[in-house]
């Protein structure tokens, strides 16, 4: 099965294992809760899906690689204790708590989550001294006399022997205690993940054309050649940083990640062409609706790889402003709620609510902000109290400025309350909020401090509305150009599909609408897929 199917199977298994009866007891006894064993080549994303499942089910996650564990660290250290049996005193040996089980309790203490996943990677590489204890653990969830807490599901993973020299094949008794899922590389399944994660469009468009390069592990006269999904993801992230710093991307960088010389050369050539197409087609001008007939003709006569590159470049051009709008929208939603709470606390009338949503409705930002689940800035090195951060250039003052900064405090607290999960996109929202707060602080006036901040808030909302309008126009221009150049064919369908499956794009369209998108989607998307999208963004036909 592919990694996406494996994720769903694991998620279903965990939900069943955690089902309770009316008395609050788990319905499936621990002895029958077989640990899942994910068996697949390296770099497929086995570890990554564990965090996704934990986030989606809102449960804890403790991960361990079993390769470095000895008998003592896994089972605990022996200790001698005095015990009495039938009136006779004896010295007996017991074990301290396993490091692994102790980590589960530590996770429960920190997160407050009583249920979770214990993920043991490279389980088939455990040392020989630990192997006999694994049978007891796999069936009864016991390490060194201590059982893992109720509500924690064991998921394991490992590589086939051909990929890892340290692998010890499981015997029949061990395999008979596991739910075995064999995972194979599948580009289409990975692409869904890649689009959601914001993997670079240059990588996605290349792999759309050359799917055989998605996963390659082979031995040649030059040695072992390895290209994995993990390599493509890591390369994509590094390329984006290179582009941000305007550092040239070439074979020297690419070959560090794609450890197959031919694949690295092919992608280096493609990436150079990809950047060339960006200049030839004047992507930003196309998105502004400024194109001539000869540009439409060139696109229509282009070969397939050039067409796919053009679609990816156009999508890249609309995804960035959509992402920026949603970040600012989330930040302003948190700010609006905090300002209302601040004004109510000062005994004044409730202030203005978030006004950037569709149809001019107020308060919509709160709803969306909760969905995006922003995280804790402190986990990523940010200060957690805006008013106390000298690093961001503003400290607490007395008098009216102090009252105004209290509103900034409340704004930041409200943002933190949106979620306990710290994800990459939410850290960007945190940065957006800091930027808004800093801008407002600079504009504080004498007089009513609330009024000063409220005016800045309204100015920020007006700015967001302008950005939203500009982004909507870009989406419309992109779809119009693709239809003029290629008709209602593969290229237009690819663009509409990617707008549908990318979470931030769907969120933008759901919040602010795009009539061009809905017109195209009704013709190009399968009816069921369109219904799912409309349901997801809370729009009724």
TIMI-789021 format. One record per residue (C-alpha): residue number from 1; residue in three letters; chain; x, y, z. Coordinates in nm, 2 decimals. Example, Ala and Ser with C-alpha at 12.3 -4.5 7.8 and 13.67 -1.06 7.14 Angstrom:
residues 2
   pos   code   unit        X        Y        Z
     1    ala      A     1.23    -0.45     0.78
     2    ser      A     1.37    -0.11     0.71
***
This chain:
residues 541
   pos   code   unit        X        Y        Z
     1    unk      A     0.00     0.00     0.00
     2    unk      A     0.10     0.36    -0.04
     3    unk      A     0.19     0.59     0.26
     4    unk      A    -0.14     0.77     0.24
     5    unk      A    -0.34     0.44     0.27
     6    unk      A    -0.11     0.33     0.55
     7    unk      A    -0.18     0.65     0.74
     8    unk      A    -0.56     0.59     0.71
     9    unk      A    -0.52     0.23     0.82
    10    unk      A    -0.32     0.33     1.13
    11    unk      A    -0.56     0.61     1.21
    12    unk      A    -0.85     0.37     1.20
    13    unk      A    -0.66     0.12     1.41
    14    unk      A    -0.59     0.38     1.68
    15    unk      A    -0.95     0.50     1.69
    16    unk      A    -1.07     0.14     1.74
    17    unk      A    -0.81     0.06     2.01
    18    unk      A    -0.92     0.38     2.20
    19    unk      A    -1.29     0.30     2.19
    20    unk      A    -1.45     0.28     2.54
    21    unk      A    -1.75     0.11     2.68
    22    unk      A    -2.02     0.29     2.89
    23    unk      A    -1.81     0.23     3.20
    24    unk      A    -1.51     0.42     3.05
    25    unk      A    -1.30     0.11     3.00
    26    unk      A    -1.12     0.03     2.67
    27    unk      A    -1.33    -0.22     2.48
    28    unk      A    -1.04    -0.40     2.32
    29    unk      A    -0.81    -0.57     2.58
    30    unk      A    -0.45    -0.47     2.57
    31    unk      A    -0.35    -0.83     2.49
    32    unk      A    -0.54    -0.81     2.16
    33    unk      A    -0.42    -0.46     2.06
    34    unk      A    -0.16    -0.58     1.81
    35    unk      A     0.11    -0.32     1.75
    36    unk      A     0.13    -0.19     1.39
    37    unk      A     0.45    -0.27     1.20
    38    unk      A     0.52    -0.04     0.91
    39    unk      A     0.76    -0.21     0.68
    40    unk      A     0.90     0.00     0.40
    41    unk      A     1.20     0.16     0.23
    42    unk      A     1.37     0.46     0.39
    43    unk      A     1.25     0.81     0.32
    44    unk      A     0.89     0.73     0.25
    45    unk      A     0.75     0.94     0.53
    46    unk      A     0.67     0.67     0.79
    47    unk      A     0.79     0.89     1.08
    48    unk      A     0.62     1.20     0.94
    49    unk      A     0.27     1.05     0.93
    50    unk      A     0.29     0.97     1.30
    51    unk      A     0.29     1.34     1.39
    52    unk      A     0.01     1.40     1.14
    53    unk      A    -0.21     1.13     1.30
    54    unk      A    -0.14     1.25     1.65
    55    unk      A    -0.23     1.61     1.55
    56    unk      A    -0.55     1.50     1.37
    57    unk      A    -0.66     1.28     1.66
    58    unk      A    -0.54     1.53     1.93
    59    unk      A    -0.34     1.27     2.12
    60    unk      A     0.02     1.26     2.24
    61    unk      A     0.32     1.12     2.05
    62    unk      A     0.64     0.97     2.19
    63    unk      A     0.90     0.86     1.93
    64    unk      A     1.20     0.65     1.98
    65    unk      A     1.46     0.49     1.75
    66    unk      A     1.54     0.14     1.88
    67    unk      A     1.89     0.11     1.72
    68    unk      A     2.07     0.28     2.01
    69    unk      A     1.88     0.11     2.29
    70    unk      A     2.05    -0.15     2.50
    71    unk      A     1.88    -0.40     2.73
    72    unk      A     1.94    -0.16     3.03
    73    unk      A     1.80     0.16     2.87
    74    unk      A     1.50    -0.02     2.73
    75    unk      A     1.41    -0.24     3.02
    76    unk      A     1.55    -0.03     3.31
    77    unk      A     1.84    -0.09     3.55
    78    unk      A     1.83    -0.38     3.80
    79    unk      A     1.80    -0.28     4.16
    80    unk      A     1.81    -0.50     4.47
    81    unk      A     1.52    -0.48     4.71
    82    unk      A     1.42    -0.65     5.04
    83    unk      A     1.10    -0.86     5.03
    84    unk      A     0.93    -1.10     5.27
    85    unk      A     0.77    -1.43     5.15
    86    unk      A     0.60    -1.66     5.40
    87    unk      A     0.76    -1.48     5.69
    88    unk      A     1.11    -1.51     5.54
    89    unk      A     1.31    -1.21     5.42
    90    unk      A     1.47    -1.23     5.08
    91    unk      A     1.67    -0.99     4.86
    92    unk      A     1.53    -0.99     4.51
    93    unk      A     1.61    -0.79     4.19
    94    unk      A     1.37    -0.56     4.02
    95    unk      A     1.40    -0.31     3.74
    96    unk      A     1.38     0.07     3.75
    97    unk      A     1.12     0.22     3.51
    98    unk      A     1.22     0.20     3.14
    99    unk      A     1.34     0.52     2.98
   100    unk      A     1.08     0.47     2.71
   101    unk      A     0.79     0.43     2.95
   102    unk      A     0.91     0.72     3.16
   103    unk      A     0.90     0.93     2.85
   104    unk      A     0.54     0.85     2.80
   105    unk      A     0.46     0.98     3.15
   106    unk      A     0.66     1.29     3.09
   107    unk      A     0.47     1.35     2.77
   108    unk      A     0.14     1.31     2.96
   109    unk      A     0.26     1.55     3.23
   110    unk      A     0.37     1.82     2.98
   111    unk      A     0.07     1.80     2.73
   112    unk      A    -0.21     1.68     2.97
   113    unk      A    -0.30     1.42     2.71
   114    unk      A    -0.38     1.08     2.86
   115    unk      A    -0.39     0.89     2.53
   116    unk      A    -0.13     0.88     2.26
   117    unk      A     0.10     0.69     2.02
   118    unk      A     0.43     0.52     2.12
   119    unk      A     0.62     0.51     1.80
   120    unk      A     0.93     0.28     1.79
   121    unk      A     1.13     0.32     1.47
   122    unk      A     1.37     0.06     1.34
   123    unk      A     1.22    -0.20     1.56
   124    unk      A     1.37    -0.48     1.36
   125    unk      A     1.72    -0.35     1.44
   126    unk      A     1.71    -0.41     1.82
   127    unk      A     2.01    -0.57     1.98
   128    unk      A     2.02    -0.95     2.03
   129    unk      A     2.01    -0.90     2.41
   130    unk      A     1.68    -0.71     2.38
   131    unk      A     1.51    -0.95     2.13
   132    unk      A     1.37    -1.20     2.39
   133    unk      A     1.20    -0.91     2.58
   134    unk      A     1.03    -0.79     2.26
   135    unk      A     0.78    -1.08     2.26
   136    unk      A     0.65    -0.98     2.60
   137    unk      A     0.64    -0.62     2.50
   138    unk      A     0.46    -0.67     2.17
   139    unk      A     0.18    -0.88     2.33
   140    unk      A     0.15    -0.74     2.68
   141    unk      A     0.31    -0.39     2.64
   142    unk      A     0.54    -0.45     2.93
   143    unk      A     0.91    -0.34     2.95
   144    unk      A     1.10    -0.46     3.25
   145    unk      A     0.80    -0.53     3.47
   146    unk      A     0.63    -0.19     3.39
   147    unk      A     0.34    -0.17     3.15
   148    unk      A     0.29     0.13     2.93
   149    unk      A    -0.01     0.34     3.04
   150    unk      A    -0.36     0.26     2.92
   151    unk      A    -0.47     0.46     2.62
   152    unk      A    -0.13     0.45     2.45
   153    unk      A    -0.11     0.26     2.12
   154    unk      A     0.22     0.10     2.00
   155    unk      A     0.32     0.17     1.64
   156    unk      A     0.65     0.04     1.50
   157    unk      A     0.84     0.08     1.18
   158    unk      A     1.14    -0.07     1.01
   159    unk      A     1.32    -0.11     0.67
   160    unk      A     1.35    -0.43     0.47
   161    unk      A     1.69    -0.61     0.51
   162    unk      A     1.80    -0.50     0.16
   163    unk      A     1.81    -0.14     0.27
   164    unk      A     1.97    -0.18     0.62
   165    unk      A     2.25    -0.41     0.71
   166    unk      A     2.15    -0.40     1.08
   167    unk      A     1.81    -0.56     1.02
   168    unk      A     1.73    -0.89     1.19
   169    unk      A     1.44    -1.06     1.02
   170    unk      A     1.15    -1.13     1.26
   171    unk      A     1.07    -1.49     1.33
   172    unk      A     0.72    -1.64     1.30
   173    unk      A     0.64    -1.59     1.67
   174    unk      A     0.72    -1.21     1.65
   175    unk      A     0.54    -1.15     1.33
   176    unk      A     0.23    -1.33     1.47
   177    unk      A     0.21    -1.05     1.73
   178    unk      A     0.20    -0.76     1.48
   179    unk      A    -0.03    -0.59     1.23
   180    unk      A     0.21    -0.58     0.93
   181    unk      A     0.17    -0.30     0.67
   182    unk      A     0.41    -0.31     0.38
   183    unk      A     0.45     0.04     0.23
   184    unk      A     0.56     0.11    -0.13
   185    unk      A     0.66     0.44    -0.28
   186    unk      A     0.38     0.60    -0.47
   187    unk      A     0.41     0.94    -0.63
   188    unk      A     0.04     1.03    -0.65
   189    unk      A     0.00     0.97    -0.28
   190    unk      A     0.31     1.17    -0.20
   191    unk      A     0.20     1.46    -0.42
   192    unk      A    -0.11     1.51    -0.21
   193    unk      A     0.11     1.55     0.09
   194    unk      A     0.36     1.77    -0.10
   195    unk      A     0.09     2.01    -0.21
   196    unk      A    -0.04     2.04     0.15
   197    unk      A     0.31     2.09     0.29
   198    unk      A     0.41     2.36     0.04
   199    unk      A     0.68     2.17    -0.14
   200    unk      A     0.83     2.38    -0.42
   201    unk      A     0.64     2.39    -0.75
   202    unk      A     0.96     2.33    -0.94
   203    unk      A     1.00     1.99    -0.76
   204    unk      A     0.63     1.90    -0.81
   205    unk      A     0.62     1.99    -1.18
   206    unk      A     0.95     1.80    -1.25
   207    unk      A     0.81     1.49    -1.08
   208    unk      A     0.48     1.52    -1.27
   209    unk      A     0.69     1.48    -1.58
   210    unk      A     0.95     1.23    -1.45
   211    unk      A     0.78     1.01    -1.20
   212    unk      A     1.04     0.74    -1.24
   213    unk      A     1.28     0.98    -1.06
   214    unk      A     1.06     1.00    -0.75
   215    unk      A     1.22     0.70    -0.58
   216    unk      A     1.54     0.54    -0.69
   217    unk      A     1.76     0.31    -0.48
   218    unk      A     2.01     0.12    -0.69
   219    unk      A     2.37    -0.01    -0.68
   220    unk      A     2.59     0.09    -0.98
   221    unk      A     2.96     0.07    -1.05
   222    unk      A     2.99     0.41    -0.88
   223    unk      A     2.83     0.27    -0.56
   224    unk      A     2.49     0.31    -0.40
   225    unk      A     2.26     0.57    -0.56
   226    unk      A     1.97     0.70    -0.34
   227    unk      A     1.68     0.93    -0.42
   228    unk      A     1.39     0.93    -0.18
   229    unk      A     1.08     1.14    -0.11
   230    unk      A     1.26     1.27     0.20
   231    unk      A     1.54     1.39    -0.03
   232    unk      A     1.30     1.58    -0.26
   233    unk      A     1.13     1.75     0.04
   234    unk      A     1.46     1.85     0.20
   235    unk      A     1.59     1.98    -0.13
   236    unk      A     1.28     2.18    -0.20
   237    unk      A     1.31     2.35     0.14
   238    unk      A     1.67     2.44     0.08
   239    unk      A     1.60     2.57    -0.27
   240    unk      A     1.33     2.80    -0.14
   241    unk      A     1.59     2.95     0.11
   242    unk      A     1.84     2.98    -0.18
   243    unk      A     1.58     3.17    -0.38
   244    unk      A     1.49     3.39    -0.09
   245    unk      A     1.86     3.49    -0.06
   246    unk      A     1.90     3.51    -0.44
   247    unk      A     2.18     3.24    -0.43
   248    unk      A     2.21     3.05    -0.76
   249    unk      A     2.08     2.69    -0.75
   250    unk      A     2.29     2.44    -0.94
   251    unk      A     2.40     2.08    -0.97
   252    unk      A     2.65     2.13    -0.68
   253    unk      A     2.36     2.19    -0.44
   254    unk      A     2.11     1.94    -0.60
   255    unk      A     2.35     1.65    -0.60
   256    unk      A     2.40     1.68    -0.22
   257    unk      A     2.03     1.57    -0.18
   258    unk      A     1.96     1.37    -0.49
   259    unk      A     2.24     1.11    -0.46
   260    unk      A     2.20     0.98    -0.81
   261    unk      A     2.42     1.17    -1.06
   262    unk      A     2.18     1.14    -1.36
   263    unk      A     1.87     1.24    -1.16
   264    unk      A     2.06     1.54    -1.01
   265    unk      A     2.18     1.65    -1.35
   266    unk      A     1.83     1.61    -1.50
   267    unk      A     1.67     1.82    -1.23
   268    unk      A     1.94     2.08    -1.24
   269    unk      A     1.87     2.13    -1.62
   270    unk      A     1.50     2.13    -1.56
   271    unk      A     1.53     2.39    -1.28
   272    unk      A     1.73     2.62    -1.50
   273    unk      A     1.46     2.59    -1.77
   274    unk      A     1.19     2.65    -1.50
   275    unk      A     1.35     2.98    -1.41
   276    unk      A     1.39     3.06    -1.78
   277    unk      A     1.02     3.01    -1.83
   278    unk      A     0.95     3.25    -1.55
   279    unk      A     1.13     3.52    -1.74
   280    unk      A     1.00     3.43    -2.09
   281    unk      A     0.63     3.42    -1.98
   282    unk      A     0.66     3.72    -1.75
   283    unk      A     0.45     3.54    -1.49
   284    unk      A     0.38     3.85    -1.28
   285    unk      A     0.24     4.03    -1.58
   286    unk      A     0.02     3.73    -1.67
   287    unk      A    -0.12     3.73    -1.32
   288    unk      A    -0.20     4.10    -1.36
   289    unk      A    -0.39     4.03    -1.68
   290    unk      A    -0.13     4.18    -1.91
   291    unk      A    -0.06     3.94    -2.20
   292    unk      A    -0.05     3.96    -2.57
   293    unk      A    -0.19     3.71    -2.83
   294    unk      A     0.16     3.59    -2.92
   295    unk      A     0.21     3.48    -2.55
   296    unk      A    -0.11     3.27    -2.57
   297    unk      A     0.00     3.12    -2.90
   298    unk      A     0.35     3.03    -2.76
   299    unk      A     0.19     2.86    -2.46
   300    unk      A    -0.06     2.67    -2.67
   301    unk      A     0.22     2.54    -2.90
   302    unk      A     0.46     2.45    -2.62
   303    unk      A     0.56     2.09    -2.53
   304    unk      A     0.42     1.91    -2.23
   305    unk      A     0.71     1.98    -1.99
   306    unk      A     0.69     2.35    -2.07
   307    unk      A     0.32     2.35    -2.02
   308    unk      A     0.35     2.18    -1.68
   309    unk      A     0.62     2.43    -1.58
   310    unk      A     0.40     2.72    -1.68
   311    unk      A     0.11     2.60    -1.48
   312    unk      A     0.33     2.55    -1.18
   313    unk      A     0.48     2.89    -1.21
   314    unk      A     0.13     3.05    -1.23
   315    unk      A     0.02     2.85    -0.92
   316    unk      A     0.33     2.96    -0.74
   317    unk      A     0.24     3.32    -0.82
   318    unk      A    -0.11     3.29    -0.66
   319    unk      A    -0.03     3.07    -0.37
   320    unk      A     0.21     3.32    -0.21
   321    unk      A    -0.03     3.61    -0.19
   322    unk      A    -0.31     3.37    -0.08
   323    unk      A    -0.09     3.25     0.20
   324    unk      A     0.00     3.60     0.30
   325    unk      A    -0.36     3.71     0.31
   326    unk      A    -0.46     3.42     0.53
   327    unk      A    -0.17     3.48     0.77
   328    unk      A    -0.27     3.85     0.80
   329    unk      A    -0.64     3.75     0.84
   330    unk      A    -0.56     3.51     1.12
   331    unk      A    -0.35     3.77     1.30
   332    unk      A    -0.62     4.03     1.27
   333    unk      A    -0.88     3.79     1.39
   334    unk      A    -0.69     3.73     1.71
   335    unk      A    -0.62     4.10     1.75
   336    unk      A    -0.99     4.18     1.70
   337    unk      A    -1.10     3.94     1.97
   338    unk      A    -0.84     4.07     2.21
   339    unk      A    -0.93     4.44     2.15
   340    unk      A    -1.30     4.36     2.22
   341    unk      A    -1.21     4.19     2.54
   342    unk      A    -0.98     4.48     2.64
   343    unk      A    -1.25     4.74     2.57
   344    unk      A    -1.51     4.54     2.76
   345    unk      A    -1.27     4.52     3.05
   346    unk      A    -1.23     4.90     3.05
   347    unk      A    -1.61     4.93     3.08
   348    unk      A    -1.65     5.07     2.73
   349    unk      A    -1.87     4.96     2.44
   350    unk      A    -1.75     4.66     2.24
   351    unk      A    -1.51     4.76     1.97
   352    unk      A    -1.51     4.68     1.60
   353    unk      A    -1.50     4.32     1.50
   354    unk      A    -1.30     4.16     1.23
   355    unk      A    -1.43     4.30     0.90
   356    unk      A    -1.21     4.14     0.64
   357    unk      A    -1.43     3.84     0.57
   358    unk      A    -1.66     3.79     0.28
   359    unk      A    -1.98     3.98     0.25
   360    unk      A    -1.85     4.22     0.51
   361    unk      A    -1.95     4.00     0.80
   362    unk      A    -1.79     4.07     1.14
   363    unk      A    -1.62     3.82     1.36
   364    unk      A    -1.55     3.57     1.09
   365    unk      A    -1.18     3.58     1.16
   366    unk      A    -1.23     3.42     1.50
   367    unk      A    -1.39     3.11     1.34
   368    unk      A    -1.11     3.07     1.08
   369    unk      A    -0.84     3.14     1.34
   370    unk      A    -0.96     2.85     1.55
   371    unk      A    -0.95     2.62     1.25
   372    unk      A    -0.59     2.70     1.17
   373    unk      A    -0.48     2.62     1.52
   374    unk      A    -0.18     2.86     1.57
   375    unk      A     0.08     2.74     1.81
   376    unk      A     0.30     2.86     2.09
   377    unk      A     0.56     3.11     1.98
   378    unk      A     0.79     3.02     2.28
   379    unk      A     0.85     2.67     2.13
   380    unk      A     1.01     2.84     1.83
   381    unk      A     1.23     3.09     2.01
   382    unk      A     0.99     3.38     2.01
   383    unk      A     0.91     3.59     2.32
   384    unk      A     0.57     3.51     2.46
   385    unk      A     0.48     3.85     2.60
   386    unk      A     0.48     4.11     2.33
   387    unk      A     0.48     4.41     2.57
   388    unk      A     0.79     4.27     2.76
   389    unk      A     1.00     4.20     2.46
   390    unk      A     1.29     4.44     2.41
   391    unk      A     1.40     4.23     2.12
   392    unk      A     1.09     4.35     1.92
   393    unk      A     1.16     4.71     2.01
   394    unk      A     0.88     4.80     2.26
   395    unk      A     0.86     4.77     2.63
   396    unk      A     0.58     4.84     2.88
   397    unk      A     0.52     5.21     2.95
   398    unk      A     0.31     5.39     3.20
   399    unk      A    -0.01     5.59     3.16
   400    unk      A    -0.21     5.57     2.84
   401    unk      A     0.06     5.40     2.64
   402    unk      A     0.07     5.14     2.91
   403    unk      A    -0.30     5.09     2.87
   404    unk      A    -0.26     5.05     2.50
   405    unk      A     0.02     4.80     2.53
   406    unk      A    -0.21     4.60     2.76
   407    unk      A    -0.43     4.56     2.46
   408    unk      A    -0.13     4.42     2.27
   409    unk      A    -0.07     4.18     2.56
   410    unk      A    -0.43     4.07     2.54
   411    unk      A    -0.40     4.04     2.16
   412    unk      A    -0.10     3.81     2.20
   413    unk      A    -0.27     3.60     2.47
   414    unk      A    -0.58     3.56     2.25
   415    unk      A    -0.36     3.44     1.96
   416    unk      A    -0.19     3.18     2.18
   417    unk      A    -0.53     3.05     2.30
   418    unk      A    -0.63     2.96     1.94
   419    unk      A    -0.43     2.63     1.98
   420    unk      A    -0.16     2.45     2.17
   421    unk      A     0.00     2.31     1.86
   422    unk      A     0.31     2.48     1.71
   423    unk      A     0.32     2.42     1.34
   424    unk      A     0.52     2.60     1.07
   425    unk      A     0.23     2.79     0.92
   426    unk      A     0.12     2.91     1.26
   427    unk      A     0.46     3.04     1.36
   428    unk      A     0.43     3.26     1.04
   429    unk      A     0.10     3.38     1.18
   430    unk      A     0.27     3.46     1.51
   431    unk      A     0.53     3.67     1.31
   432    unk      A     0.25     3.84     1.13
   433    unk      A     0.09     3.93     1.47
   434    unk      A     0.41     4.07     1.60
   435    unk      A     0.44     4.28     1.29
   436    unk      A     0.09     4.41     1.33
   437    unk      A     0.15     4.49     1.70
   438    unk      A     0.48     4.66     1.63
   439    unk      A     0.32     4.88     1.36
   440    unk      A     0.04     4.98     1.59
   441    unk      A     0.27     5.06     1.88
   442    unk      A     0.46     5.31     1.65
   443    unk      A     0.13     5.48     1.57
   444    unk      A     0.00     5.53     1.93
   445    unk      A    -0.13     5.88     1.98
   446    unk      A    -0.20     6.10     2.27
   447    unk      A    -0.56     6.07     2.40
   448    unk      A    -0.76     5.76     2.40
   449    unk      A    -0.52     5.46     2.36
   450    unk      A    -0.79     5.22     2.26
   451    unk      A    -0.90     5.46     1.99
   452    unk      A    -0.55     5.49     1.85
   453    unk      A    -0.51     5.11     1.83
   454    unk      A    -0.86     5.08     1.68
   455    unk      A    -0.77     5.32     1.40
   456    unk      A    -0.46     5.12     1.33
   457    unk      A    -0.67     4.80     1.33
   458    unk      A    -0.91     4.95     1.08
   459    unk      A    -0.62     5.06     0.86
   460    unk      A    -0.49     4.70     0.87
   461    unk      A    -0.82     4.56     0.77
   462    unk      A    -0.85     4.80     0.48
   463    unk      A    -0.50     4.70     0.37
   464    unk      A    -0.60     4.33     0.39
   465    unk      A    -0.91     4.39     0.18
   466    unk      A    -0.69     4.55    -0.09
   467    unk      A    -0.46     4.25    -0.09
   468    unk      A    -0.76     4.01    -0.11
   469    unk      A    -0.90     4.19    -0.41
   470    unk      A    -0.56     4.19    -0.58
   471    unk      A    -0.52     3.81    -0.51
   472    unk      A    -0.87     3.74    -0.64
   473    unk      A    -0.79     3.92    -0.96
   474    unk      A    -0.47     3.71    -1.00
   475    unk      A    -0.66     3.38    -0.96
   476    unk      A    -0.91     3.50    -1.22
   477    unk      A    -0.63     3.61    -1.46
   478    unk      A    -0.45     3.28    -1.42
   479    unk      A    -0.76     3.07    -1.50
   480    unk      A    -0.85     3.30    -1.79
   481    unk      A    -0.50     3.27    -1.95
   482    unk      A    -0.49     2.90    -1.91
   483    unk      A    -0.83     2.86    -2.08
   484    unk      A    -0.73     3.09    -2.37
   485    unk      A    -0.40     2.90    -2.42
   486    unk      A    -0.51     2.54    -2.36
   487    unk      A    -0.89     2.54    -2.35
   488    unk      A    -1.07     2.33    -2.08
   489    unk      A    -0.79     2.07    -2.09
   490    unk      A    -0.54     1.91    -1.87
   491    unk      A    -0.36     2.23    -1.78
   492    unk      A    -0.67     2.42    -1.66
   493    unk      A    -0.78     2.10    -1.47
   494    unk      A    -0.44     2.08    -1.30
   495    unk      A    -0.46     2.44    -1.18
   496    unk      A    -0.82     2.40    -1.05
   497    unk      A    -0.74     2.07    -0.88
   498    unk      A    -0.43     2.22    -0.70
   499    unk      A    -0.64     2.51    -0.58
   500    unk      A    -0.89     2.26    -0.44
   501    unk      A    -0.65     2.03    -0.26
   502    unk      A    -0.42     2.29    -0.12
   503    unk      A    -0.55     2.38     0.23
   504    unk      A    -0.46     2.74     0.23
   505    unk      A    -0.59     2.80    -0.12
   506    unk      A    -0.92     2.63    -0.02
   507    unk      A    -0.94     2.84     0.29
   508    unk      A    -0.88     3.16     0.09
   509    unk      A    -1.15     3.07    -0.16
   510    unk      A    -1.39     2.96     0.11
   511    unk      A    -1.34     3.29     0.30
   512    unk      A    -1.32     3.54     0.02
   513    unk      A    -1.47     3.35    -0.28
   514    unk      A    -1.35     3.34    -0.64
   515    unk      A    -1.62     3.34    -0.91
   516    unk      A    -1.37     3.23    -1.18
   517    unk      A    -1.26     2.94    -0.97
   518    unk      A    -1.62     2.82    -0.91
   519    unk      A    -1.71     2.86    -1.28
   520    unk      A    -1.41     2.64    -1.38
   521    unk      A    -1.45     2.39    -1.10
   522    unk      A    -1.81     2.31    -1.19
   523    unk      A    -1.70     2.21    -1.54
   524    unk      A    -1.37     2.04    -1.46
   525    unk      A    -1.39     1.88    -1.12
   526    unk      A    -1.58     1.55    -1.07
   527    unk      A    -1.92     1.62    -0.91
   528    unk      A    -1.83     1.44    -0.59
   529    unk      A    -1.50     1.63    -0.55
   530    unk      A    -1.68     1.96    -0.60
   531    unk      A    -1.94     1.87    -0.34
   532    unk      A    -1.66     1.78    -0.09
   533    unk      A    -1.50     2.12    -0.15
   534    unk      A    -1.82     2.31    -0.11
   535    unk      A    -1.89     2.12     0.22
   536    unk      A    -1.54     2.19     0.34
   537    unk      A    -1.56     2.57     0.29
   538    unk      A    -1.92     2.58     0.42
   539    unk      A    -2.09     2.70     0.11
   540    unk      A    -2.42     2.55     0.00
   541    unk      A    -2.52     2.53    -0.36
***
